[in-house]
């Protein structure tokens, strides 16, 4: 059928292994992905993917936040940060939410151009005069891990 598989083709899938409580307001908070589901070429470490070769990579990320400060935050941004550029989704918290949501999902996906040794990681930022209270739950609840993922693979 013409299918080809390569055992060291760069690909990874990771999830969170601990809860991040009260992420700092008006700061870039790196999302901690401490549990590898797979990492076929060993390119993921310390919350960061490092491209082993130049090429186009498909990267996806998603988290489920809790306790966004509707009364104080102006906006929330969720992004994949690479050596070359950022890929982001943004929400105007005050305009979008009429009340503080119990949970809110963020997700972003992009085909990115990476050179060998370029890096990619995930950040969350909430800006405004509000409290540092947004959380990414997980810890020992293995069932909750399905809500937090960072994945990537080499397209070519």
Secondary structure as UniProt FT lines:
FT   TURN            7..8
FT   STRAND          11..15
FT   TURN            25..26
FT   STRAND          29..30
FT   STRAND          35..39
FT   TURN            40..41
FT   STRAND          44..45
FT   TURN            46..47
FT   STRAND          48..50
FT   STRAND          55..66
FT   TURN            70..72
FT   STRAND          73..82
FT   STRAND          86..92
FT   HELIX           93..96
FT   STRAND          103..114
FT   TURN            116..117
FT   STRAND          119..128
FT   STRAND          135..136
FT   TURN            139..140
FT   HELIX           142..147
FT   STRAND          149..154
//
